[in-house]
Amino acid sequence: MSNFSLTAISSRSSKTRWIFRSISYRRVGAFTAISDFALILMASIATGIGYHAFAFEIEGDIGSFCAIGSFCGSIFVIFSKSLELYRPDALLSSRAQLRGILIAWGSALLFGFSILFLLKAGAHYSRGAIIGFGLLGFGLLVASRTVIRVNLRQALADGSLAGPRVIVIGDPEELAVTPSRQLLRTYGTREVGRFELSPGADGSHSSLAYDLAVVDSGIRIAQSQRAEQVLLAIRWVDTARRDLICERLRALPLPVFLLPDRFVSSIVFQASRELYARTVIEVQRAPLSRQNMIAKRFFDVVLASLGLVILSPLLLAIGIAIKLESPGPAIFRQRRKGFNGEVFGIYKFRTMTVLEDGPVIQQAQRNDHRVTWLGRFLRASSMDELPQLFNVLAGEMSLVGPRPHTVAHHEKYSRSIDNYALRHHVKPGITGWAQIHGFRGATTDPALMDKRVQHDLWYINNWSSWLDLRILARTVVEVLRFRNAY
């Protein structure tokens, strides 16, 4: 594949390398589209003013030049998007970009000025200005693509382009032909961990045990390095091994993608390199999309802020009452397991004479002597949970979600209850679907805990903003019933 000569622009030029230092791989296309629109607008204004000043010694109608440039710029961006010119892998191909710019720019000019002619709105833009606009616009677009391509190549070469953080798990043979640089160039991912499975997938007990240990190590690294995706590089025909790994990876709230193996890659690459760049199979989907998480976060911040403002006198009064009743802090922190299995400190009003947060924690029982007189009322009314509004604002919790358990209880239940780890696919909540169905407070019966987990998983699989509002409304009713809280 031939490329434009890049000798005029050094790929290591310090003047251009900065462009993609703060832009993620997925934003390169949007950056290019905005750049195209701005260049076309500039070309329209420059040629309009310049031509009229030179030929007629008048400034011309700047407003008309801006309108024409914006119109043609919008059409060009739409055509370029439809031709997939803004994909990062397409931006690396000079031939594809030149061909695409010719088609999109010619179509934008033809379509744009045809509309202006039919509407009789092009009187302020002469034929000479139109020709100058077309030539200058084309030259600026080609020059811009050259600069972008050089910067993109350099960013890919030195790994400075910010892409989704991923861990890669695969067979030694498949990993050998899938280096980190290829993953960055083809899929825009930034590798933070690579894990080799056993060389031979013979199905033996030792081979399976080794693979599961490798996957567990990958899960720990994904959690500690805040990975955003998991990539599997294994043979597509090895379905038993794939299913085993995917079952283990369900503990992570991350999308899991199956990369094309060597056999599939050889076929698809010969057919179309562009198709090869997008040939991945999503074998596990994140429970909430990026848009869902933004909507839920906005919902949490707004309501939590309002709640703290409205309830601040009540929070202050409860804190003073606790300090007057018994020695100790009014609010204490206890370690809990949250989103993606991360440990955070949850805030609670102190309701006991003890502050347990060790490897063994005794759950409160009915008529528990450790619970203070005021603490019984706070626990029954769930007012002891109100300080968790600060956890919501800090992004550690959500208003609605599975209730977080202590680290000690998490280790216990994760070993005895199937799919328990799936509760951590969303942020824990102050209230949840399980709580409004009566599963609140201490749960010493494993059967009841299993039902709570099932309710939590139903919520994760059926989340919506309306469901959150419904749960919050029913929480008020449930609190007034004083069920299972002591």
Contacts in CASP RR format, 6 or more apart in sequence:
PFRMAT RR
TARGET T0000
AUTHOR 0000-0000-0000
METHOD contacts of the structure
MODEL  1
MSNFSLTAISSRSSKTRWIFRSISYRRVGAFTAISDFALILMASIATGIG
YHAFAFEIEGDIGSFCAIGSFCGSIFVIFSKSLELYRPDALLSSRAQLRG
ILIAWGSALLFGFSILFLLKAGAHYSRGAIIGFGLLGFGLLVASRTVIRV
NLRQALADGSLAGPRVIVIGDPEELAVTPSRQLLRTYGTREVGRFELSPG
ADGSHSSLAYDLAVVDSGIRIAQSQRAEQVLLAIRWVDTARRDLICERLR
ALPLPVFLLPDRFVSSIVFQASRELYARTVIEVQRAPLSRQNMIAKRFFD
VVLASLGLVILSPLLLAIGIAIKLESPGPAIFRQRRKGFNGEVFGIYKFR
TMTVLEDGPVIQQAQRNDHRVTWLGRFLRASSMDELPQLFNVLAGEMSLV
GPRPHTVAHHEKYSRSIDNYALRHHVKPGITGWAQIHGFRGATTDPALMD
KRVQHDLWYINNWSSWLDLRILARTVVEVLRFRNAY
1 93 0 8 1.000
1 95 0 8 1.000
2 94 0 8 1.000
2 95 0 8 1.000
3 93 0 8 1.000
3 94 0 8 1.000
3 95 0 8 1.000
4 94 0 8 1.000
4 98 0 8 1.000
4 146 0 8 1.000
6 146 0 8 1.000
6 149 0 8 1.000
6 150 0 8 1.000
9 16 0 8 1.000
9 146 0 8 1.000
9 147 0 8 1.000
9 150 0 8 1.000
10 150 0 8 1.000
11 150 0 8 1.000
11 153 0 8 1.000
11 154 0 8 1.000
11 157 0 8 1.000
12 154 0 8 1.000
13 150 0 8 1.000
16 147 0 8 1.000
16 150 0 8 1.000
16 151 0 8 1.000
16 154 0 8 1.000
17 151 0 8 1.000
17 154 0 8 1.000
17 155 0 8 1.000
17 160 0 8 1.000
19 31 0 8 1.000
19 147 0 8 1.000
19 148 0 8 1.000
19 151 0 8 1.000
20 28 0 8 1.000
20 151 0 8 1.000
20 152 0 8 1.000
20 155 0 8 1.000
20 160 0 8 1.000
20 161 0 8 1.000
21 155 0 8 1.000
21 160 0 8 1.000
22 162 0 8 1.000
23 31 0 8 1.000
23 161 0 8 1.000
23 162 0 8 1.000
24 161 0 8 1.000
24 162 0 8 1.000
24 163 0 8 1.000
24 164 0 8 1.000
25 88 0 8 1.000
25 161 0 8 1.000
25 162 0 8 1.000
25 163 0 8 1.000
25 164 0 8 1.000
25 184 0 8 1.000
25 188 0 8 1.000
25 189 0 8 1.000
26 163 0 8 1.000
26 164 0 8 1.000
26 188 0 8 1.000
28 86 0 8 1.000
28 88 0 8 1.000
28 91 0 8 1.000
28 148 0 8 1.000
28 152 0 8 1.000
28 161 0 8 1.000
29 86 0 8 1.000
29 87 0 8 1.000
29 88 0 8 1.000
29 91 0 8 1.000
30 86 0 8 1.000
32 86 0 8 1.000
32 91 0 8 1.000
32 144 0 8 1.000
32 145 0 8 1.000
32 148 0 8 1.000
33 77 0 8 1.000
33 80 0 8 1.000
33 81 0 8 1.000
33 86 0 8 1.000
35 144 0 8 1.000
35 148 0 8 1.000
36 73 0 8 1.000
36 76 0 8 1.000
36 77 0 8 1.000
36 80 0 8 1.000
36 141 0 8 1.000
36 144 0 8 1.000
37 70 0 8 1.000
37 73 0 8 1.000
37 74 0 8 1.000
37 76 0 8 1.000
37 77 0 8 1.000
39 137 0 8 1.000
39 140 0 8 1.000
39 141 0 8 1.000
39 144 0 8 1.000
40 69 0 8 1.000
40 72 0 8 1.000
40 73 0 8 1.000
40 76 0 8 1.000
40 137 0 8 1.000
40 140 0 8 1.000
40 141 0 8 1.000
41 66 0 8 1.000
41 69 0 8 1.000
41 70 0 8 1.000
41 73 0 8 1.000
42 140 0 8 1.000
43 69 0 8 1.000
43 133 0 8 1.000
43 134 0 8 1.000
43 136 0 8 1.000
43 137 0 8 1.000
43 140 0 8 1.000
44 65 0 8 1.000
44 66 0 8 1.000
44 68 0 8 1.000
44 69 0 8 1.000
44 72 0 8 1.000
44 133 0 8 1.000
45 62 0 8 1.000
45 65 0 8 1.000
45 66 0 8 1.000
45 69 0 8 1.000
46 136 0 8 1.000
47 129 0 8 1.000
47 132 0 8 1.000
47 133 0 8 1.000
47 134 0 8 1.000
47 136 0 8 1.000
48 60 0 8 1.000
48 65 0 8 1.000
48 125 0 8 1.000
48 129 0 8 1.000
48 133 0 8 1.000
49 59 0 8 1.000
49 60 0 8 1.000
49 62 0 8 1.000
49 65 0 8 1.000
51 126 0 8 1.000
51 128 0 8 1.000
51 129 0 8 1.000
51 132 0 8 1.000
52 58 0 8 1.000
52 59 0 8 1.000
52 60 0 8 1.000
52 126 0 8 1.000
52 129 0 8 1.000
53 59 0 8 1.000
53 60 0 8 1.000
55 126 0 8 1.000
55 128 0 8 1.000
60 124 0 8 1.000
61 124 0 8 1.000
64 122 0 8 1.000
64 124 0 8 1.000
64 125 0 8 1.000
65 124 0 8 1.000
65 125 0 8 1.000
68 116 0 8 1.000
68 122 0 8 1.000
68 125 0 8 1.000
68 133 0 8 1.000
69 133 0 8 1.000
71 112 0 8 1.000
71 115 0 8 1.000
71 116 0 8 1.000
72 108 0 8 1.000
72 109 0 8 1.000
72 112 0 8 1.000
72 113 0 8 1.000
72 133 0 8 1.000
73 108 0 8 1.000
75 107 0 8 1.000
75 108 0 8 1.000
75 111 0 8 1.000
75 112 0 8 1.000
76 104 0 8 1.000
76 105 0 8 1.000
76 108 0 8 1.000
79 103 0 8 1.000
79 104 0 8 1.000
79 107 0 8 1.000
79 108 0 8 1.000
80 86 0 8 1.000
80 100 0 8 1.000
80 101 0 8 1.000
80 104 0 8 1.000
83 100 0 8 1.000
83 103 0 8 1.000
83 104 0 8 1.000
84 90 0 8 1.000
84 274 0 8 1.000
85 91 0 8 1.000
85 96 0 8 1.000
85 97 0 8 1.000
85 100 0 8 1.000
85 101 0 8 1.000
85 104 0 8 1.000
87 274 0 8 1.000
87 277 0 8 1.000
88 152 0 8 1.000
88 188 0 8 1.000
89 185 0 8 1.000
89 186 0 8 1.000
89 274 0 8 1.000
89 277 0 8 1.000
90 96 0 8 1.000
90 97 0 8 1.000
90 274 0 8 1.000
91 97 0 8 1.000
91 145 0 8 1.000
91 148 0 8 1.000
91 149 0 8 1.000
91 152 0 8 1.000
92 149 0 8 1.000
92 152 0 8 1.000
92 153 0 8 1.000
92 185 0 8 1.000
94 145 0 8 1.000
94 146 0 8 1.000
94 149 0 8 1.000
97 142 0 8 1.000
97 145 0 8 1.000
97 149 0 8 1.000
98 142 0 8 1.000
101 138 0 8 1.000
101 141 0 8 1.000
101 142 0 8 1.000
101 145 0 8 1.000
102 138 0 8 1.000
105 134 0 8 1.000
105 137 0 8 1.000
105 138 0 8 1.000
105 141 0 8 1.000
109 130 0 8 1.000
109 133 0 8 1.000
109 134 0 8 1.000
113 122 0 8 1.000
113 130 0 8 1.000
116 122 0 8 1.000
116 125 0 8 1.000
125 133 0 8 1.000
152 161 0 8 1.000
154 160 0 8 1.000
155 161 0 8 1.000
156 181 0 8 1.000
156 184 0 8 1.000
156 185 0 8 1.000
157 181 0 8 1.000
159 181 0 8 1.000
159 184 0 8 1.000
159 190 0 8 1.000
161 184 0 8 1.000
161 188 0 8 1.000
161 190 0 8 1.000
162 190 0 8 1.000
163 184 0 8 1.000
163 188 0 8 1.000
163 189 0 8 1.000
163 190 0 8 1.000
164 188 0 8 1.000
164 189 0 8 1.000
164 190 0 8 1.000
164 228 0 8 1.000
164 229 0 8 1.000
165 189 0 8 1.000
165 190 0 8 1.000
165 192 0 8 1.000
165 225 0 8 1.000
165 226 0 8 1.000
165 227 0 8 1.000
165 228 0 8 1.000
165 229 0 8 1.000
166 183 0 8 1.000
166 189 0 8 1.000
166 190 0 8 1.000
166 191 0 8 1.000
166 192 0 8 1.000
166 193 0 8 1.000
166 227 0 8 1.000
166 228 0 8 1.000
166 229 0 8 1.000
166 230 0 8 1.000
166 231 0 8 1.000
167 191 0 8 1.000
167 192 0 8 1.000
167 193 0 8 1.000
167 194 0 8 1.000
167 195 0 8 1.000
167 218 0 8 1.000
167 221 0 8 1.000
167 222 0 8 1.000
167 225 0 8 1.000
167 227 0 8 1.000
167 230 0 8 1.000
167 231 0 8 1.000
168 175 0 8 1.000
168 178 0 8 1.000
168 183 0 8 1.000
168 191 0 8 1.000
168 193 0 8 1.000
168 194 0 8 1.000
168 195 0 8 1.000
168 230 0 8 1.000
168 231 0 8 1.000
168 232 0 8 1.000
168 233 0 8 1.000
169 195 0 8 1.000
169 197 0 8 1.000
169 214 0 8 1.000
169 215 0 8 1.000
169 218 0 8 1.000
169 230 0 8 1.000
169 231 0 8 1.000
169 232 0 8 1.000
169 233 0 8 1.000
169 234 0 8 1.000
169 245 0 8 1.000
170 195 0 8 1.000
170 196 0 8 1.000
170 197 0 8 1.000
170 232 0 8 1.000
170 233 0 8 1.000
170 234 0 8 1.000
171 196 0 8 1.000
171 197 0 8 1.000
171 199 0 8 1.000
171 200 0 8 1.000
171 201 0 8 1.000
171 233 0 8 1.000
171 234 0 8 1.000
171 235 0 8 1.000
172 196 0 8 1.000
172 197 0 8 1.000
172 199 0 8 1.000
173 262 0 8 1.000
174 233 0 8 1.000
174 234 0 8 1.000
174 235 0 8 1.000
174 259 0 8 1.000
174 261 0 8 1.000
174 262 0 8 1.000
175 194 0 8 1.000
175 196 0 8 1.000
175 233 0 8 1.000
177 262 0 8 1.000
177 265 0 8 1.000
178 233 0 8 1.000
178 259 0 8 1.000
180 191 0 8 1.000
180 194 0 8 1.000
183 189 0 8 1.000
183 191 0 8 1.000
183 231 0 8 1.000
184 190 0 8 1.000
184 191 0 8 1.000
186 276 0 8 1.000
186 277 0 8 1.000
187 231 0 8 1.000
187 277 0 8 1.000
187 280 0 8 1.000
189 229 0 8 1.000
189 231 0 8 1.000
192 221 0 8 1.000
192 222 0 8 1.000
192 225 0 8 1.000
192 227 0 8 1.000
193 218 0 8 1.000
193 221 0 8 1.000
193 225 0 8 1.000
193 227 0 8 1.000
195 214 0 8 1.000
195 215 0 8 1.000
195 217 0 8 1.000
195 218 0 8 1.000
195 221 0 8 1.000
196 214 0 8 1.000
197 210 0 8 1.000
197 211 0 8 1.000
197 214 0 8 1.000
197 234 0 8 1.000
197 241 0 8 1.000
197 245 0 8 1.000
198 207 0 8 1.000
198 210 0 8 1.000
198 211 0 8 1.000
198 214 0 8 1.000
200 207 0 8 1.000
201 207 0 8 1.000
201 211 0 8 1.000
201 238 0 8 1.000
201 241 0 8 1.000
203 240 0 8 1.000
203 241 0 8 1.000
208 244 0 8 1.000
211 241 0 8 1.000
211 244 0 8 1.000
211 245 0 8 1.000
212 244 0 8 1.000
212 248 0 8 1.000
215 245 0 8 1.000
215 248 0 8 1.000
215 249 0 8 1.000
216 248 0 8 1.000
219 248 0 8 1.000
219 249 0 8 1.000
219 251 0 8 1.000
219 252 0 8 1.000
221 227 0 8 1.000
222 230 0 8 1.000
222 252 0 8 1.000
222 254 0 8 1.000
223 252 0 8 1.000
223 340 0 8 1.000
223 341 0 8 1.000
223 342 0 8 1.000
227 252 0 8 1.000
227 254 0 8 1.000
228 254 0 8 1.000
229 254 0 8 1.000
229 255 0 8 1.000
229 256 0 8 1.000
229 257 0 8 1.000
230 249 0 8 1.000
230 252 0 8 1.000
230 254 0 8 1.000
230 255 0 8 1.000
230 256 0 8 1.000
230 257 0 8 1.000
230 284 0 8 1.000
231 256 0 8 1.000
231 257 0 8 1.000
231 259 0 8 1.000
232 242 0 8 1.000
232 245 0 8 1.000
232 246 0 8 1.000
232 256 0 8 1.000
232 257 0 8 1.000
232 258 0 8 1.000
232 259 0 8 1.000
232 283 0 8 1.000
233 259 0 8 1.000
233 261 0 8 1.000
234 241 0 8 1.000
234 242 0 8 1.000
234 245 0 8 1.000
234 258 0 8 1.000
234 261 0 8 1.000
235 261 0 8 1.000
235 263 0 8 1.000
236 242 0 8 1.000
236 258 0 8 1.000
236 260 0 8 1.000
236 261 0 8 1.000
236 263 0 8 1.000
236 264 0 8 1.000
242 258 0 8 1.000
242 283 0 8 1.000
246 256 0 8 1.000
246 283 0 8 1.000
246 284 0 8 1.000
249 256 0 8 1.000
249 284 0 8 1.000
250 284 0 8 1.000
250 419 0 8 1.000
250 421 0 8 1.000
250 422 0 8 1.000
251 421 0 8 1.000
251 422 0 8 1.000
251 424 0 8 1.000
252 340 0 8 1.000
253 286 0 8 1.000
253 287 0 8 1.000
253 339 0 8 1.000
253 340 0 8 1.000
253 424 0 8 1.000
253 425 0 8 1.000
253 426 0 8 1.000
254 284 0 8 1.000
254 286 0 8 1.000
254 340 0 8 1.000
255 282 0 8 1.000
255 284 0 8 1.000
255 285 0 8 1.000
255 286 0 8 1.000
256 282 0 8 1.000
256 283 0 8 1.000
256 284 0 8 1.000
257 280 0 8 1.000
257 281 0 8 1.000
257 282 0 8 1.000
257 283 0 8 1.000
258 280 0 8 1.000
258 281 0 8 1.000
258 282 0 8 1.000
258 283 0 8 1.000
259 280 0 8 1.000
260 268 0 8 1.000
260 276 0 8 1.000
260 279 0 8 1.000
260 280 0 8 1.000
264 279 0 8 1.000
265 276 0 8 1.000
265 279 0 8 1.000
268 275 0 8 1.000
268 276 0 8 1.000
268 279 0 8 1.000
269 276 0 8 1.000
286 425 0 8 1.000
287 425 0 8 1.000
287 426 0 8 1.000
287 460 0 8 1.000
287 461 0 8 1.000
287 463 0 8 1.000
288 296 0 8 1.000
288 426 0 8 1.000
288 463 0 8 1.000
292 463 0 8 1.000
295 465 0 8 1.000
296 398 0 8 1.000
296 463 0 8 1.000
296 465 0 8 1.000
296 468 0 8 1.000
297 395 0 8 1.000
299 399 0 8 1.000
299 465 0 8 1.000
299 468 0 8 1.000
300 392 0 8 1.000
300 395 0 8 1.000
300 398 0 8 1.000
300 399 0 8 1.000
301 392 0 8 1.000
301 393 0 8 1.000
303 399 0 8 1.000
303 472 0 8 1.000
304 389 0 8 1.000
304 392 0 8 1.000
304 393 0 8 1.000
304 399 0 8 1.000
305 393 0 8 1.000
307 389 0 8 1.000
308 315 0 8 1.000
308 389 0 8 1.000
308 390 0 8 1.000
308 393 0 8 1.000
311 386 0 8 1.000
311 389 0 8 1.000
314 383 0 8 1.000
314 386 0 8 1.000
315 386 0 8 1.000
315 387 0 8 1.000
318 330 0 8 1.000
318 349 0 8 1.000
318 378 0 8 1.000
318 383 0 8 1.000
318 386 0 8 1.000
319 330 0 8 1.000
319 331 0 8 1.000
319 349 0 8 1.000
320 330 0 8 1.000
321 374 0 8 1.000
322 330 0 8 1.000
322 349 0 8 1.000
322 350 0 8 1.000
322 372 0 8 1.000
322 374 0 8 1.000
322 375 0 8 1.000
323 330 0 8 1.000
325 372 0 8 1.000
325 373 0 8 1.000
325 374 0 8 1.000
326 353 0 8 1.000
326 372 0 8 1.000
328 350 0 8 1.000
329 350 0 8 1.000
329 355 0 8 1.000
330 349 0 8 1.000
330 350 0 8 1.000
331 347 0 8 1.000
331 348 0 8 1.000
331 349 0 8 1.000
331 350 0 8 1.000
331 387 0 8 1.000
332 347 0 8 1.000
332 348 0 8 1.000
332 350 0 8 1.000
332 355 0 8 1.000
333 345 0 8 1.000
333 346 0 8 1.000
333 347 0 8 1.000
333 348 0 8 1.000
333 357 0 8 1.000
334 345 0 8 1.000
334 346 0 8 1.000
334 348 0 8 1.000
334 355 0 8 1.000
334 356 0 8 1.000
334 357 0 8 1.000
334 406 0 8 1.000
335 343 0 8 1.000
335 344 0 8 1.000
335 345 0 8 1.000
335 346 0 8 1.000
335 357 0 8 1.000
335 406 0 8 1.000
335 407 0 8 1.000
336 343 0 8 1.000
336 344 0 8 1.000
336 345 0 8 1.000
336 346 0 8 1.000
336 404 0 8 1.000
336 405 0 8 1.000
336 406 0 8 1.000
336 407 0 8 1.000
336 428 0 8 1.000
337 343 0 8 1.000
337 404 0 8 1.000
337 405 0 8 1.000
337 406 0 8 1.000
337 407 0 8 1.000
337 410 0 8 1.000
337 424 0 8 1.000
337 428 0 8 1.000
338 344 0 8 1.000
338 396 0 8 1.000
338 397 0 8 1.000
338 404 0 8 1.000
338 424 0 8 1.000
338 427 0 8 1.000
338 428 0 8 1.000
339 396 0 8 1.000
339 424 0 8 1.000
339 425 0 8 1.000
339 426 0 8 1.000
339 427 0 8 1.000
339 428 0 8 1.000
340 424 0 8 1.000
341 421 0 8 1.000
341 424 0 8 1.000
343 407 0 8 1.000
344 391 0 8 1.000
344 396 0 8 1.000
344 397 0 8 1.000
344 404 0 8 1.000
345 391 0 8 1.000
345 396 0 8 1.000
346 388 0 8 1.000
346 391 0 8 1.000
346 396 0 8 1.000
346 397 0 8 1.000
346 404 0 8 1.000
347 387 0 8 1.000
347 388 0 8 1.000
347 390 0 8 1.000
347 391 0 8 1.000
348 384 0 8 1.000
348 385 0 8 1.000
348 387 0 8 1.000
348 388 0 8 1.000
349 375 0 8 1.000
349 378 0 8 1.000
349 383 0 8 1.000
349 384 0 8 1.000
349 386 0 8 1.000
349 387 0 8 1.000
351 371 0 8 1.000
351 372 0 8 1.000
351 374 0 8 1.000
351 375 0 8 1.000
351 376 0 8 1.000
351 378 0 8 1.000
351 379 0 8 1.000
351 384 0 8 1.000
352 364 0 8 1.000
352 368 0 8 1.000
352 370 0 8 1.000
352 371 0 8 1.000
352 372 0 8 1.000
352 375 0 8 1.000
353 370 0 8 1.000
353 372 0 8 1.000
354 370 0 8 1.000
356 362 0 8 1.000
357 406 0 8 1.000
358 407 0 8 1.000
358 408 0 8 1.000
359 408 0 8 1.000
360 408 0 8 1.000
361 406 0 8 1.000
361 408 0 8 1.000
361 409 0 8 1.000
363 409 0 8 1.000
363 442 0 8 1.000
363 443 0 8 1.000
363 444 0 8 1.000
364 370 0 8 1.000
364 371 0 8 1.000
364 379 0 8 1.000
364 441 0 8 1.000
364 442 0 8 1.000
364 486 0 8 1.000
365 442 0 8 1.000
365 486 0 8 1.000
366 486 0 8 1.000
367 486 0 8 1.000
368 486 0 8 1.000
371 379 0 8 1.000
371 486 0 8 1.000
375 384 0 8 1.000
376 486 0 8 1.000
377 383 0 8 1.000
378 384 0 8 1.000
379 485 0 8 1.000
379 486 0 8 1.000
380 482 0 8 1.000
380 485 0 8 1.000
380 486 0 8 1.000
381 479 0 8 1.000
381 482 0 8 1.000
381 485 0 8 1.000
382 440 0 8 1.000
382 479 0 8 1.000
382 485 0 8 1.000
385 430 0 8 1.000
388 397 0 8 1.000
388 429 0 8 1.000
388 430 0 8 1.000
389 430 0 8 1.000
391 397 0 8 1.000
392 398 0 8 1.000
392 399 0 8 1.000
392 429 0 8 1.000
392 430 0 8 1.000
395 427 0 8 1.000
396 427 0 8 1.000
397 404 0 8 1.000
397 427 0 8 1.000
397 428 0 8 1.000
397 429 0 8 1.000
397 430 0 8 1.000
398 426 0 8 1.000
398 427 0 8 1.000
398 428 0 8 1.000
398 429 0 8 1.000
398 430 0 8 1.000
399 429 0 8 1.000
399 430 0 8 1.000
399 431 0 8 1.000
399 468 0 8 1.000
399 472 0 8 1.000
400 429 0 8 1.000
400 430 0 8 1.000
400 431 0 8 1.000
400 432 0 8 1.000
400 459 0 8 1.000
400 467 0 8 1.000
400 468 0 8 1.000
400 471 0 8 1.000
400 472 0 8 1.000
401 426 0 8 1.000
401 427 0 8 1.000
401 428 0 8 1.000
401 429 0 8 1.000
401 431 0 8 1.000
401 432 0 8 1.000
401 433 0 8 1.000
401 456 0 8 1.000
401 459 0 8 1.000
402 423 0 8 1.000
402 424 0 8 1.000
402 426 0 8 1.000
402 428 0 8 1.000
402 429 0 8 1.000
402 432 0 8 1.000
402 434 0 8 1.000
402 456 0 8 1.000
402 459 0 8 1.000
402 460 0 8 1.000
403 428 0 8 1.000
403 429 0 8 1.000
403 431 0 8 1.000
403 432 0 8 1.000
403 434 0 8 1.000
403 435 0 8 1.000
403 440 0 8 1.000
404 428 0 8 1.000
404 429 0 8 1.000
405 413 0 8 1.000
413 420 0 8 1.000
413 449 0 8 1.000
413 453 0 8 1.000
414 420 0 8 1.000
414 421 0 8 1.000
416 446 0 8 1.000
417 446 0 8 1.000
417 449 0 8 1.000
417 450 0 8 1.000
417 453 0 8 1.000
419 453 0 8 1.000
419 457 0 8 1.000
420 453 0 8 1.000
422 457 0 8 1.000
422 460 0 8 1.000
423 453 0 8 1.000
423 456 0 8 1.000
423 457 0 8 1.000
423 460 0 8 1.000
425 460 0 8 1.000
426 460 0 8 1.000
426 463 0 8 1.000
431 471 0 8 1.000
431 472 0 8 1.000
431 475 0 8 1.000
432 456 0 8 1.000
432 459 0 8 1.000
432 471 0 8 1.000
432 475 0 8 1.000
433 455 0 8 1.000
433 456 0 8 1.000
433 458 0 8 1.000
433 459 0 8 1.000
433 467 0 8 1.000
433 471 0 8 1.000
434 440 0 8 1.000
434 451 0 8 1.000
434 452 0 8 1.000
434 453 0 8 1.000
434 455 0 8 1.000
434 456 0 8 1.000
434 459 0 8 1.000
435 475 0 8 1.000
435 478 0 8 1.000
436 471 0 8 1.000
436 474 0 8 1.000
436 475 0 8 1.000
436 477 0 8 1.000
436 478 0 8 1.000
437 455 0 8 1.000
438 478 0 8 1.000
438 483 0 8 1.000
438 484 0 8 1.000
439 448 0 8 1.000
439 451 0 8 1.000
439 452 0 8 1.000
439 455 0 8 1.000
439 484 0 8 1.000
440 478 0 8 1.000
440 483 0 8 1.000
440 484 0 8 1.000
440 485 0 8 1.000
441 484 0 8 1.000
441 485 0 8 1.000
441 486 0 8 1.000
442 484 0 8 1.000
442 486 0 8 1.000
443 449 0 8 1.000
443 452 0 8 1.000
459 467 0 8 1.000
459 471 0 8 1.000
END
